[in-house]
Amino acid sequence: MQRQACREFAATRGWKIIKEFCEKGISGFKAPTANRRVLQQIKKDAKQHEFDILLVFMFDRLGRRDSETPFFVEDLSMLPYRSAR
């Protein structure tokens, strides 16, 4: 359901989905950001400008640790963006 909703949202805006991430069996509350392989891959890909938009179904899908999740998002938002080609 979450993936399909994101796909439909992207389609209505003409966005091309280049990659999807999924963490099955990982608790966004129990596992710290540093131990979540998928979040570390997202950060790596963002630093390498592999995508322009990170679309999530809901903010809490990134994490449920109030002491970490906002900082993860802030780290992503502080990365230099690439201008249109």
N, C-alpha and C positions, 0 to 999 in steps of 0.2 A: 504494500500500500504506500509506504513512504517513498520508495523509489519511483513508483508510477506517478505519484503526485508531483515529485520533482521533475520528472521527465515532461509531464504535461505543462507545468509552469514554464520550463525552459522553452518548450515548443511554442507557446503563445508569445514569447518574446523574441523568437528567432535565434535563440542561443544554441550553439552546437555543444553537446556533451562530449568531452574528450576522454573522461575517465570517471569511474565510479569507485567509491571506497565503501567498504562494509566491515564492521567489526561484530562478528557473531560471538556471543558468549562473553563479551567484555563489558564489565560494569563501568559506566562513566563516573560512578561515585567511588567505587572501591579502588580502581586502578588510577594511579597518578598519570598525568600527561606524559611525563618522561618515559613511562613504561608502556605506553600505548603505541605500538608499531605503526598503526595507520595514521595517527596524528603526527608522528614524526615524519612519515612519508609525505603527508600534506605540507608540512612546513618546508621540507626539502624541495618539493616540487614548486612551491610558491617562491622560494628563493631563486630558483632556476627559471622563473617566469613561464612555467609550463601551463598555467591557466590564468585567466583574467578574473574569473568569478568563482567563489566557493559557495555553492548552493547547498543548504542543509534544510531538511524538513522542518526542524524546529531548533532553536538555539541550544536547547538542552541535549541535542543529539551529539554535540561536540564534547560535552562533559557536564557533570553535575556538581563539580567541586567549585564552590563559590570562591575559594582561595586560589584557583588555577585557571578555570575556563576563561574568565574575562581577560586575563593576561595573555592567554594563547591567542585569542582574537585580536588583542591589541598588537601583539608581535606581528601577526599577519598584516594588519592594517598599516604598520609602520614600514613595511618593506617598500623599497622604491618600485614604482610602477613603470611599465614600459609604454612608450607612446605608440599610437597607432602607426602601422606601417604604411 
